[in-house]
């Protein structure tokens, strides 16, 4: 990762440069923000650490100039005592995070690692945008089934508003991907999308993570810190595994949703926030409400619009498109072609997939690692899924690219169904287990006459 440090303090520039170089980053430093902008225009940086207060130009102005010049690196602001409001203003302008001076070395490296992960995700999304073909909707959600297309249509309509959305479905069905798609289709798409797993953070830290804290609020709170609601201002906050949120925090979350303001832990002053909240859960919240494990008033506040993602076993139409998508992703990572035999495609399409889309993705990657650049057969996926069951038949050549194989098999199945139904398309759709609308779509795309 290539990092640019912008600060008028020569000592800080030197110490930060040494720290980042020891951590494995390629770091350069500039004391003049104008010179830093000129350098950023000619060199490609992944991250920029910029001071909030500098004599010739403040951090917000630097950020605006940098973005106006077409810069795309993530910016992390550095603020001294009393400059926190300026740092937050920069974050509302699109800065990723801020560090409060004086900062510890581990705090700097941890913040950069988090930014690095976000940058990696952004690049994966850009790669996804440029590489995916037919069957991809809104850059992120890969689907062919009518059920998922209907859900995407509903998502596109609700995305225009700030309505709270509850996304439900089994683990691995793609709830976070759907939430990202809603954000991407919304007027907030240029602002932050922040996701937090409510089950992954200890209860005593979760309140501070969500709402922030003031200095001295608890042991270890050495500085004021903004929570995720403030960081997601004018953007979208995904509360994943919302069913695991402790009851005490449920009451505080409800207050934030109702009043559109947060109070940091240990603080008194409310802070206005404009955040679109999407909640996701694999748990049946209605049952949790009946058991008094989840507040009924919060459930009704979250359940304004619900999107329930069906498990993959109920939408086999999506398997070929997902398979094509994951094969392309895996091929890019491994550096060789990834394809499957027709026999493997048939097996994969009718597999139960208890782990849903996540299991399919992992099976493709594991199979590709074991098989190298040869086409994947059923035995590769049987091994990848940890068992020796499943057919081992292969057609021998398996040299067609995956998209061509999928389309050939789909076209053959449609022709057989039309022949069996005497040309009655409604009956053919019933034989194939798809809707008439999906049949018409596939006949136009393949084409089938």
N, C-alpha and C positions, 0 to 999 in steps of 0.2 A: 504494500500500500504506500502511495506517494502522498506525503503530508506537507502542507505549507503552514508555517507558524507566522502570524502577523501580530507583533507587539512592539511598542516603543521602548520597552524595558530590555536593555541588552543582556543583563544577567539572566532574566527569565528566558529569553530566546536561547541562550547558550545551554542552560540547564535542561530545558525542554527538549532541545535538539539531541543532547546526549542521552536523555531518558528514552526518547522514542527510537533512537538508533540501537540502543541496547535491547529494546523490545522487538526489534526486527523491522522497524519502519524506515523508509527512506525519507528523511526529514530535511527540509530547507527552511530558512527563516528570513524574514524581512522586517525592518523596523519602520519603514515608510509605507503606509497603506497604498499610496499611488503607485509606488514601485511594485508592491505586491500584486496590484491589479494588472499591471503590465506583464508581470511574470506569469500570473494565472492565465493570461490571454494566449501565451505561447507554450506553456508547459501543461501537461495533463495531470491534475491532482485528484486524488480520491477523497481526501479529507482536508479541511482547513480549520485550524485553531486560530481564532481571532479575538483580540481584546475588545471589550465593549467600549472602553473610554480611551481614546488616543488624541493627541493634540490636533492633528490635521484632519481627522475624519473619525466619526464614531462607528461602532460596529454595525449598527442598523444601516447607516449610509453605505458602508463597505458592502454589506450583504445585497442591498438594492442595486448598487453599481455592478457587482459581480454577476448577479442574475440577469441584469439588463444586457450584459456583454455575452450572455449565453452560457455562463458557467453552470456546471451541474454537480460539482462536488458537494458532499455533505459539510455543513458548517457547524462547528461547535464553538460557542462563545465563551470567553473567559471574563468573569466579572469580579471586581474587588468588593470590599465591604460597602454597602449602600448603593450598589449599582445593579441590584437584582431586578428591579423594574425594567431597566434597559435591556437586560438579558432576556427577560420574558417578552419584551416588545420585539426583540430580534427573532424569538421563536415563533411569534405570531406571524412574522414575515417569512417564515420558512426555515429558520435555523433548526438543526436536529436536537441539540441539547446545550447545556451550559455547565461550566465548571466554576466553582466558587473559590477564589483565591483567599488564603493560600491553600493549595491542594496537595494531597499526598500522592506519591508516585503510583501506588496501586489504584487510586481513584482515577487518575489520568488513563492508565492502560485499560482499566475496565470499561471506561466510557468509550474509548476508541475501539475496543473489541466489539462492543454492542453496535457502534456505528458501522463497523466493518461487516457485521452480520446483516445489517439493514442494506448496506450497499450491495452485498452479494445477492440478497433477495431481489433488489431492484434490477440488477443485471439479468437475473434469471427470468424475471417478468418481461424484460425487454427482448431477451432471446426467445421467450415463448411467443411474444407478439409477432416477431418476424418469421418464426419457423412453422407455426401451426397453420394447417389448411382447413379443409371442409370439416364441418362438425364442431367447430369452435365458436362459441358465442361470447361476445364481450371480452375477448382476449384471455379470459381466465377459466371459464366453466366449459368443460368438454362434454357434450351430450348429443344424443340423437333421439332419445325416447320422448314421447309426447308428454309424459308426466314432468320431466325436467324442463322441457320447452315451455310448458305452461307456468312452471315456477319462475323461470327466467322472465317471462312476460310480466308476471306479478311483481317480481323484484324490480324490473325497469320502471314500472309505474310508481311504486312506493319510493324508489330512489330519489325522485324529484323533490320529495318533501323531507322534513326532519322527523317524521314519525318513527317512534321506537319500534324495532323489529325483533321478534323472537324466532331464532332459527333452531329447529329441533331435528333430531335424527340420531341414528346409531353412531358409535365411534367409527371414524374413518369414512363417513359419507361425504365429507367435504364442506363442513359448516363454515370453517374459516375462509375457504376459497369463495364460498357464496357471499360471505360478508364483505370480502374484498371487492367482489364484483359489484355489489350494491354501492360501495364507496366510489368505485371507478365510474359508475353511471350517474353519480349524484353531482350537484353543484359544488360539493366540497372536495371534489377529486384532486384538486391542486394542493389541498391541505393535508395534514398528517392523518394516516391510518395507524392506530395504535391498538395492539391486542394484548390482553393479559389473561392468563389462565388462573382463575380464582382458586383452583384446587392445588396449584403448584407452589403457592407462597404461604409461609406460616401465618397463622391468624394474627399474631402480634405485630407482623410487619405489613399485613395487607392494607390496613387502614391508612398507614403512612404512604404506601405505594399508590393508592387511589387518590387520596385527598391532599397529600403533602404534609409537611410538619414545619414547625418553627424551631429555632435554635433553643436547646434546653428542654424540649418537650419530653424527652426520655433519654436514658443513658445511650450515648453514642450519637445523639443529634447535635453535632457540633456546628451545623450551619442550617439556615433556612433552606427548605427544599420544596420545589413544586411537585404536585402529584400528577398522575396521568390525566386527570380531568383537565387540569390547567394546560398540560402539554398538548392535549388533543383539541384545544380551543379552535373553533371553526372547522374542525375536522370530524373524524369518526373514531369512536372508542368501542372496541369489541370486548365484551365481558364474557369470556369463554368459561364453560363449566359453571354457569351462574348458580346452578342448583347446589353447589358446594359453598356458597357464600354464607358465613356465619350469620345467625339471626340478628345479632347486634348491628352488624354492618348492613344488613338488609334495610333496617330502619333508616340508617344514615344515607344509604343509596337512594331510597325513596324520597327523602327530603331534597337531595341534590336534583333528582329528576323533576320534582314538583317546583322547586324554587329557582332552578338554573344557577345555583351558586354553591361554592364549597367553602368549608372552614378547615384550615389546616389543623392537624393535631397539635394541641397546645396553643392555638391561636384564637383570636376573638373576631377579627375582621372578616366578614364574608367577601368572597371574590366571585364576581360574575363569570360564568363560563357558558359558551355556546357550543355544545357538543351533541352530535348525533350518536345515540347509543344503540348498539346492536348486541343482544344477549344470545348466547348459544348454550345448549345443554343436550346431553344424551339421556338425562334423567326425566321421567314423567313428572313434571312439576305439579300437575293436578293432584297426584297421589301424595306428593310431599306436602301440599297445602292441607290435605285431609289429615295427615299425621302431625300437623302443626310444626313441620320442619322448614316450611317456607311460608313467608307472609302472603296472605291472600291479596292484600292491597298492592303489594309490589308485583305479584304475578299479574294482576289485571293491568297494572301500569306498563309492564313489559310486553304483555300479550296483545298489543294494539293490532299488529299485523303478524301473523305467524306463517312461517315457511317451513314445512316439514319435508325433509329430504328423504325419499324412500331408500331402503337399502339396495345395494347393487343387484342382489338376487331377484329383486322385483322389477328391474329395468335392464334386462339382458341386451336390449338394443344399444345401450351405451358402451358395452364392452369393446366392440371393434374400434370405435372412435377413441376411447381411452387408451386402448392398446397401441394404436398408431401414435398417439400423443406421447405416451411414456417411452415407446421405442425410440422416437426421435430425440427426446430428452436424454435418454441413456446413451444413444449413439454419440451425441455431442460430448458427453462426459467421458466416455471410454475411448473415443477416437476411432471407432470402427462401426460398420453397418450392423444394425440390429433388425432382424426379420424373423417371422415365424412361419412354420409350415401350415398348410390348410388344416391338417389333422389337429395341430395344436390350437389353431384358432377356434375350431369347433369345440374342443375340450374346454378352452378358457371361457367361451361364451356361455357354456352351460354349467360351469362350476358354481358352487354355492356362495363363495366369497364371504365367509363370516366376518372377515376384517374389512370388507367393503373396498372402496377405491384405494385406500392406503395399502391394503394387502396386495391388490393387483399391481400397484406401482412397485412395491418391493419385490414381488415375484418376477416382474420383468427385469429389474436390475440384477437380482441374484442369478436368474437364468442366463442373462447376457454375460455376466462375469464368468460363469462356469463354461459356457459354450464357446466363448471367443467370438470370432466373426462368422461362424457357421449359423445357418437358420436354426431357430429354437424349435425343438420338437416337444411332444407331450412329456417325455421323460425328463426334460430339463426343468419343466415347471413342477413336476411331481417331486423331483429332488429338492427344488427350491422351496417347496412348501413342506418339506420335512417328512415325506412319506414316499413309498414306492408304488402306490396305487395309481391307477389311471392307465389308459392305453399307451402303448409304446410305438404305434404305427406311425410311419412317416412316408411321404410320397417320394422321397429320394432326392428330388432336385431342389425344391424349396428356395429357388433363386429369385423369385419375383419379390419386388419390394412389398412391404406390408400393406400399403394403401391399395395396391393393385390386387393383392390376394383377397382383401376384405371385400372390395367391390365385386370381384368375380364370383365369390361365394354368395354374396347378397343377391346379385343378379340371377344366379342359377336358382336360388331358393324361390325368388319371386316368380320366375318363369314356370317353375314346377307347380307353385300354388295357383297361378292363373290357369295352367293347363288342367289341374285337378278340379277347379271350380267352373270350368267351361267358360272362362273369361269374366266371371262375375267378380268384380274387384272387392266388393264388400265381403264376400265369402272368402276370397283369397286373403284379405287382411286378417280375417278371423282365423284362418288356418295358420298364418304366420305368427299370430299372437301380437299383432300391432294394430294401431288404429288406422282407419281408412285415410285420414289425413297424412299419417306417416308413410303409408304405402304410396300415395300420390307423390309425396316429396321424393321418395327413393326412386320411383319410376322416372321422374324428371331428371334426377341427378345422375343416374347410372349410364345411359337411359335404357328403358325397357319398353318395347313396342309389342 
